[in-house]
Amino acid sequence: MESSVEKTMDPTVAEMGKIFNEAMKMLEDTERETDEEKEKKKYARKDIPGPLQGSGQDMATILQLVQDLMHGEDEEESQSIRLQNVGEQGHISLLGHSLAAYISVLDKERLRKLTTRILSDTTLWLCRLFRYDNGSAYYHEDDREGVVKVSKLIIHSNYEDYATEGFNVLQRKMPVLYISAASRTGLGQYICNQLGLPISCMCRVPCNTMFGSQHQMDIALLERLIKDDIECGKLPLLLVANAGTPGAGHTDKLLRLKELCSQYKMWLHAEGVNLATLTLGYVSSSILAATKCDSMTLTLGPWLGLAAVPAVTLYRQEDPSLSLAAGLTTSQPVEKLRALPLWLSLQYLGHDGIVDRIKYASQLSQRLLENLKQISFIRTSDIIRTPKELTFTGKSVGNILGNIVLAIVEDEFNSPVVVFRFVKEQQKSAANGAQYQTAAAQESMKDTNESEIDDALNRWLGEQLGRLIPASGIDVVELEDEGVCIRFSPLMAAAVLNTKPEHVDQLVEHLEAKIPVLISTLQLREEFKQEVYRTADLSYIEDLSWPGLGAIRYEIGKEDPDLMEMEKIATGLLKKLKELDSDLLFSTGPEFGGEKNSIYIGMVTDNLDIPELVVTIAATGKEIEESSKLLENMTEIVRKGIVEAEQELQKASEAKLLEEGVLRQIPLVGSVLNWLSPVQRSVKGKSFNLSGGFLELTENVSEMDAQTSGVTPATTPTVDHTKHKSPGQKMFRRSSKTSISDVITETSSMNHTDEVEESETTHEITRLEVKMISANIPMLSNDNLELPSGYEPEKSDTNGIEIAEVQPSSITEAEDVEKGSLR
């Protein structure tokens, strides 16, 4: 069988497939050597770009260039780039684009038959897969283009003279397009721009239903808006509904919306990720109602992991002339070849392959949802979709029960999109509280500041999870009522990123590890704030968008501090803090919107020692400020000293001129005079004292060096800002072995520690005296010491060397006398 296929296959098609496979292997081989032979020829025309010069380049060189552009020349950069998992089915769709270019050069009759067959087969398969009877298909690259073409079809259907008179017909009755507030951003504006309609033709329908999800369209309000537009002389044309909102993946009440559109002769268009579940064996009633819509848009590329396949809009229209006028169909055979990559891919996957991929994505979402329900401080999407508090005013019991049953039936399906967020406290169940209150109502009770802090923490959590598990496809979304949430949409990412159940389990593990960090940071933020307020030279920066412990600024002790000086101290302080042996993250804050000259502290754990952290920051900033002041003072002293030294040197030069005379300064005459009558001059060297900022004779400097050569310089005292840590323990961390009794007895043990240090100092002095005497090092005489009253030094022997035993009692008495004099 294979041999017969090879015999009947077009040799051009076979060669194209072979070249395509070789090209894909070269592009996917990231370890291919990049040191290719460069062209060495010289060309006469220099205005021709390099790649176009000469007789052209071979295929390997061109593909190598494409690979370098895809992966980057730097190896580290190429490893960080996450490419789509193309797979074998992706190669089939990519081959379809090459075949489309080859088929387009066939003769017109053969091309017409081939394109008609491809288009009709693909349309029939999609209508059967997605349960859309008697439908037509429009294939387009931009997934928003389908609803634009459908809008043109509706305008042509409702305005008979639109094809001849154009937009003048619309002035009689302005068309109105209704779009849900939960739809993707900018969809309504895009439709109006493509159709040339004013923005006033778009009506945004709020999502504030009494029952069901907060992301569903308010049908009662929609009907009221339609009636108001009709009374104003407008013509309602189109309603765009969601079968899976872009943010939370919720589905509108499509069945009721279809009844409303039929009543007012409107067109109902559906789109969303939940439409993919129409291919499964069991479909919920809320999603199955999408098959009754007048049109719907399908994005098969991300759902099935197919690369470069077009989006498809299925619609129902009996008049083919109107479809042709709207651009939904075309008479050009080349335009029909857009369906060729999808035609090849659907045949390669088959019905079982398509269903298995969508079912696999749904199972991943259910796996994550079940694990999230077991984690504390996590609110999942099923809690977000709980109904609002029931109100019974002005309604009959029958209507109330009917609405409740309808809401339960329409919300029975769990969306394949999982949305969750971190909350401070666990939400109580509806049964215990006897209240049916939405998460949006609970969020409205919170303070605005707390909501901003929660949004910042959830944004940080989503970014961390996405970085740790990139194959999960986790992203951060901002919903209108709930705020910042974390979304897991396997239908849009699993086939592309090759997401596996192991990735879901790793996601749950990392989430459980991050929750204690979030809780500790929330608990310590207020303590850190109060500790900074109690500390001098520090000011607390209120930045609610920062997901961390907080932000501080070191304040210079001046009335009008210089901005450059503040920036210099802040930079030095940040550098010092980063050099400390701690696991805290110190930074300058967010890239945009951060406070200047401030230090931001990242996430922390529960064993953080807040007082030690604040004291260390304040002390380090103080040291940097004092060293900066010392440097400035020294610079000023040295500058003034240099000016004075120049003046003294000028005076010395003038005195030399008066002493020697003018004749001695003339080159020839001066040499003769100096030979006949030499001048007796004494050379006196001078040096510049940096500490004092003045000139001094070198003789004085030599004498001072000789006097101080035998004295050991005193060490500069340093201040230790940190507590003693056990080996391996990071800074700013409380010891796990420290108890309350140890902390209480710490103060009482200070006196004993002082006594031990004093005793050690006494013995160290004694040992130092012995070493100096044994090494024949000259010691300071007693005449140069200021002794306390009543103390007489012992007389030395004839050799001038005596090793006397130092009595502790005499040293203690001397220290007591010295302390009394200091007082």
TIMI-537222 format. One record per residue (C-alpha): residue in one letter; x negated, y, z. Coordinates in steps of 0.02 Angstrom, whole numbers, plus 50000, padded with zeros to 5 digits. Layout:
// TIMI-537222
aXYZ/...
// end
This chain:
// TIMI-537222
m500005000050000/e498605011950045/s497705008049883/s499275012149781/v499455028749874/e497645033049837/k497895029049653/t499465039949636/m498805054549742/d498315070349651/p496405071249655/t496495090049688/v497585087249842/a496435073549903/e494905084449881/m495795098849970/g496185087650118/k494385081650126/i493695099350120/f494945104850251/n494445090850370/e492595095050350/a492945113450379/m493935109850538/k492525098850605/m491275112850575/l492385125850658/e492775115050809/d490955110050837/t490415123250964/e488695115250985/r488185117950804/e486505126350783/t486685144850740/d484925147450671/e485345146950486/e484165152050349/k484355170550311/e484385177150135/k482675183250081/k483055190849913/k482965209349884/y484315217849784/a484275233349681/r485915240649743/k485885244649927/d487665250949937/i488365233249918/p488695225050089/g487545210750134/p488795196250124/l489295201549947/q487555203349876/g486835190849756/s487755176049682/g488765172049839/q488535160549988/d488875142250013/m490345135350111/a489295130150261/t488625147850285/i490355155450274/l491105143150397/q489645145850516/l490015164450512/v491835160950551/q491325149950697/d490175163450767/l491595176050757/m492785163950844/h491665158150986/g490475172651003/e488595172650986/d488295172151173/e488445154651248/e489155161051412/e490455171051319/s490955156151213/q491245145351366/s492455157951443/i493535158951287/r495045147551300/l495595141551127/q497235133451083/n497305114551087/v497585111850901/g497595092950892/e497995082250742/q499765089250724/g498995106650719/h497875101350577/i499405096050479/s500205113150497/l498575121750450/l498445110650298/g500185116550248/h499535134250221/s498175127750105/l499425117150010/a500595132049994/a499215141749906/y498895127149789/i500735123949752/s501035142249710/v499995140449549/l501135126849477/d502275130449332/k503915139249375/e505085124649348/r504085112449451/l503805125749584/r505675129349594/k506125111049618/l504765108349748/t505175123749852/t507045120049847/r506725102549911/i505575108550051/l506765122250107/s508325111450104/d507495097050197/t506785108050334/t508445117150358/l509415100950369/w508195093350495/l508235108550608/c510135109750606/r510265091350654/l508945092550789/f509725107850873/r511545102650848/y511915117650735/d513175111950604/n513375120150434/g511955132150461/s510675140750354/a508885145050401/y507775160150383/y505895157850410/h504895172750471/e503215176350553/d503795189050682/d505065181250800/r506015197850807/e506255198650619/g507685186150623/v508855197050727/v508415211950614/k508965202350459/v510535196650548/s510935214750592/k510785219450408/l511965205250365/i513245211750489/i513115229350421/h513385223150244/s514875212950302/n515745227150395/y515315241550279/e515825237050101/d515065252450021/y513425251250116/a512515244149964/t512975259249858/e513175273849979/g511895268650108/f511845276850279/n513195289350235/v514455275650267/l513835273750446/q514305291550490/r516155287350485/k515975274050618/m514305272550705/p513785254450735/v513395248750913/l512185234850960/y512325227351136/i510755220051216/s510565212651389/a509505221851515/a508545205551546/s508005204251363/r506195206851316/t505565224551324/g505725235051167/l506865223151070/g508275235751048/q507105249650997/y506265238150870/i507935233650790/c508455251850777/n506785256950702/q506845243150571/l508645247450523/g508385266150527/l509705268450661/p509625280950804/i509275274450979/s511035279651028/c511685264850928/m510915253051057/c511895249551217/r510995241451363/v512125229851463/p511675228551649/c511455211851736/n512435213051897/t513665198751901/m514715194652052/f514325176052034/g512825166951966/s511125173951924/q510595191951939/h509815190051766/q511445186251678/m512445199051583/d513905207151673/i515355201851562/a516655212851645/l515575228151623/l515185223051444/e517025222351401/r517295239351476/l515855246451374/i516575238951214/k518275246751246/d517505263751280/d516505263151117/i518045258451017/e519015272951093/c517585284551044/g517725279150861/k516215267650859/l516105250150786/p515385236250897/l514385224550785/l513105213650875/l512815206051046/v511085198451086/a511205185651227/n509875175451315/a509745156651328/g508265158351443/t507745175951489/p505925180651457/g505605183751642/a506555170851745/g507215158951611/h509065161351656/t510475158651532/d511945170251501/k513735163751505/l513715160251319/l515425152251311/r516305167251386/l515255179051281/k515785169751124/e517615171751170/l517345190351199/c516445192451032/s517825183150940/q519095194651019/y518225210550959/k517545203050796/m515735204550848/w514215194050801/l513405183950941/h511535180450928/a510605169451054/e508755167451088/g507685160351227/v506595145951281/n508055135451346/l508645132551168/a507285119351153/t508275107851268/l509625106051134/t508555092051061/l508695081451219/g509975067851246/y510815076851391/v511165095351372/s512065106151500/s513655114951454/s512865132151472/i511525128151343/l512685118051231/a513755133651208/a512315141151106/t512825129950961/k514405140350946/c513435156550922/d513385164750751/s511475164050749/m509995159250857/t508105160850844/l506945146050876/t505075147450910/l504465129750872/g502605134150873/p502335135551062/w503705122751102/l502875108851002/g501075114951003/l501045118650817/a499825131550754/a500325144750627/v502105138750598/p503475151750570/a504925155550684/v506645150350622/t508325159250635/l509835148050607/y511435157050555/r513125153750479/q513695163850328/e514845158050188/d514475172050065/p512735169249990/s512735186549909/l512785194950078/s511355184050138/l510355188849985/a510725207250012/a510175206150194/g508545197350148/l508975180950234/t508765171650069/t507645175149922/s507545170349740/q505635170249741/p504985152349753/v503375157949836/e504345165249983/k505165148450011/l503455140550041/r503445147850217/a504345132150273/l502975120550207/p501905119850368/l503455116250470/w504055103450342/l502415093850360/s502345095150550/l504125089150580/q503805073750474/y502185070250565/l502975071450740/g504625063150701/h506175064050809/d505405054450954/g503845065150955/i504855081250959/v505995075151099/d504545068251201/r503615084751198/i505095094851258/k505555081751389/y503755081451450/a503775100351477/s505415099151573/q504695085551685/l503185096451725/s504305110651781/q505345098951890/r503755091751965/l503145108852016/l504855114252080/e505005099252195/n503285102352268/l503605120952293/k505165117352395/q504075108552524/i502895123452547/s503275136452679/f503285154952637/i503685151352453/r505325156152374/t505755146752216/s506875151052069/d508335140752133/i508455151952287/i508345167352178/r509865161352084/t511005159652235/p512615169552216/k512965186052301/e514015187952456/l515825183952416/t517085197952425/f518935193652432/t519685211052422/g521025213052288/k520885195652214/s521985180452223/v521395164052294/g521615155552126/n520485167952037/i519175166552173/l519145147552166/g519105147851977/n517615159551976/i516695149152105/v516945133052006/l516435141651845/a514855148551925/i514385131351993/v514685122851825/e513675135751728/d512235135551852/e512095116651864/f510645116051742/n508915119151807/s507925129951687/p506245123151628/v505515139851683/v504965139851866/v504825156751952/f504185158352130/r503415171152246/f502615172452417/v503715179352557/k503285183852736/e504655173452816/q505595158252760/q507325161752694/k508705153952794/s509855141852707/a511575147452656/a512385134052760/n511565139552921/g511865157852890/a513595155852816/q513135169352693/y512915168852505/q511695182952483/t510485184752339/a508635187452353/a508875204552275/a510015210052416/q508755203852544/e507355213152456/s508385229052458/m508405228452648/k506525228952656/d505555244552671/t504835251452510/n503065250252576/e503275231952622/s503945228152448/e502425236052368/i501275226052481/d502195210052438/d502055213952252/a500195216952269/l499925200452361/n500955190552235/r500025198552091/w498375193552172/l499035175852204/g499585173752023/e497935179951955/q496965168152070/l498015153052021/g497855157151836/r495975158651853/l495775142651953/i496945132051844/p496895139851670/a497715124551590/s499305127451690/g499765143151593/i500255152451752/d500625170851725/v501295185551825/v502965193651784/e503845208451862/l505715206251881/e506855220951909/d507635215152072/e506415202552145/g504805211952105/v503195203252056/c503385184452034/i502335169951971/r503005160651821/f502675143051758/s503405140051584/p502765123351517/l503835124551360/m502805139651307/a501105133351366/a501035114551399/a500865109051217/v499655123151179/l498535121351332/n498735102551352/t499445104051527/k499485087751626/p500295082251790/e498585083051871/h498535101651834/v500205103951922/d499565094652076/q497985105252077/l499065120752064/v500035115652219/e498425111852315/h497675128752276/l499305137252320/e499345128852490/a497545134352519/k497925152552476/i499455154452587/p498475155152754/v497375168652679/l498905178952631/i499685176852803/s498075181652892/t497835197052784/l499615202852819/q499405200353006/l497735209353017/r498145224352907/e499005233953048/e497635229653175/f496315235453054/k497265251553023/q497415255653209/e495585251253241/v495035263253104/y496115277053177/r495245274753345/t493505275453269/a492645291953237/d491905296153067/l493115284152979/s494765287752894/y496045274952837/i496605275552654/e498415270552627/d498405260852464/l499905249152457/s499415242152288/w497795234752355/p497945216052395/g496745215352540/l496375220752717/g496355239152675/a495285253752620/i494235266052722/r493175281352691/y491685287452791/e491905305852836/i490365316952844/g490215327752999/k490365344152904/e491775356452880/d491565357552690/p490685341552636/d489905340752465/l490715328452345/m489045322852279/e488425319552455/m490005309752497/e489825299252341/k487995295952381/i488385290252559/a489855279552500/t488755271052370/g487395267652497/l488645261152624/l489415249352497/k487695242752450/k487245239752633/l488895230652667/k488665219352516/e486935214452579/l487635208252744/d487805189652774/s489705189052768/d491035181352658/l492045197452644/l492265206152479/f491805224652479/s492155234752323/t492615251952258/g494415246552233/p495445244452075/e494765250551910/f496175263051889/g497065272452027/g495835269252167/e495315282452293/k493615290252264/n492185287752387/s493145273852474/i492725255952517/y494025242452490/i494005226252588/g494745210652508/m495705195852578/v495225189252750/t495525174152862/d496235173153037/n494535172053126/l494005189453073/d493305200653211/i494105217453169/p493205227953303/e491505221453252/l491885224953069/v492445242853100/v490995246653218/t489735239853094/i490445250352953/a490435266153059/a488675263153125/t487985259152953/g488775274852881/k488045285253023/e486305278552990/i486435282452805/e487045300052844/e485635303452968/s484305296652850/s485025307652714/k484945322852827/l483145318652877/l482645317152696/e483475333752654/n482605342452801/m480925335052756/t481155340252575/e481535358152627/i480045358652747/v478875351852615/r479525364152486/k479245378952600/g477545372152652/i477005370752471/v477475388852439/e476495394452593/a475005383552543/e474965391452371/q474965408652451/e473525403952566/l472525396952421/q472825412952326/k472205422952474/a470665411952488/s470295414652304/e470445433452324/a469305433152477/k468015423352378/l468095436152240/l467775450552363/e466365441152447/e465405436052291/g465805451052181/v466435452952005/l464745450351919/r464585432651984/q466235428151899/i465535431951725/p464905415451651/l463125420051595/v462805434151718/g463495424151864/s462305409751828/v460785421251828/l461305429851990/n461645413252075/w459905407252022/l459035422952082/s460065425352240/p461025409552289/v462585411852394/q462635402752557/r464365395152564/s465085381352670/v466375369952590/k467875367652704/g469115354752645/k470955356752678/s472385344452680/f474265346652670/n475235340152821/l476885332852757/s477685331752929/g477295349952971/g477295357152797/f475655367152815/l473815366852766/e472515361752893/l470645358952893/t470025341452862/e468885342853014/n470395343953129/v471195329353042/s469635318653063/e469535322853249/m471365318253277/d471135301853183/a469635297553291/q470605301153451/t472135291153401/s471225276553319/g471235266153478/v473055268653521/t474345256353455/p475795265853374/a477485263553453/t478745253453355/t480285262353292/p481795256653390/t483175248653287/v484995246953332/d485815229953315/h487655232253268/t488105214053263/k488345201153396/h487255185953414/k487865172453295/s487625153953300/p486605146153158/g487605145852997/q488965157453061/k489435172052950/m489565189753013/f491235196853072/r491835179453120/r492425174253292/s491565158953359/s492705143853367/k491915138753535/t492215155553618/s493555155053752/i494435168553851/s493435164554008/d491805166853912/v492385183853855/i492895188854032/t491235183454110/e490235192053973/t490255208654066/s489805201254234/s488265192954161/m487535209054092/n486635213654256/h485765196954262/t485225198954081/d484475216054120/e483475208654264/v482795194754155/e482295207254019/e481445218354150/s480455203654218/e479925198554042/t479375216554008/t478305216754166/h477375200854119/e477155207053941/i476315223054005/t475135212854114/r474655201453969/l474365216753858/e473165224553986/v472175208553998/k472015206853808/m471455224853787/i470135223553922/s469475207053858/a469335213953681/n468365229453742/i469735240953676/p469615258153756/m471125261953861/l471805278653912/s470985285354069/n471995289154223/d471515307454209/n472605309354056/l474105301254138/e475385310454240/l475545299754395/p476955300754519/s476635308654687/g475915297254819/y475075285854695/e473175284254694/p472265274454561/e471045261254613/k469185264554595/s468285254254465/d466585246354488/t464945251654409/n465315242654246/g466935252154223/i467915236154196/e469095229054324/i470495216554302/a471695220054443/e473205209754483/v474775219754451/q475955218254595/p477795217854550/s478225227954705/s477085242354653/i477825242754478/t479575242754549/e479155257354666/a478385267054523/e479925264354415/d481055270054558/v480045286054578/e480095289054391/k481985286654385/g482185299054529/s481175311954438/l482225309454281/r483805312054381/
// end
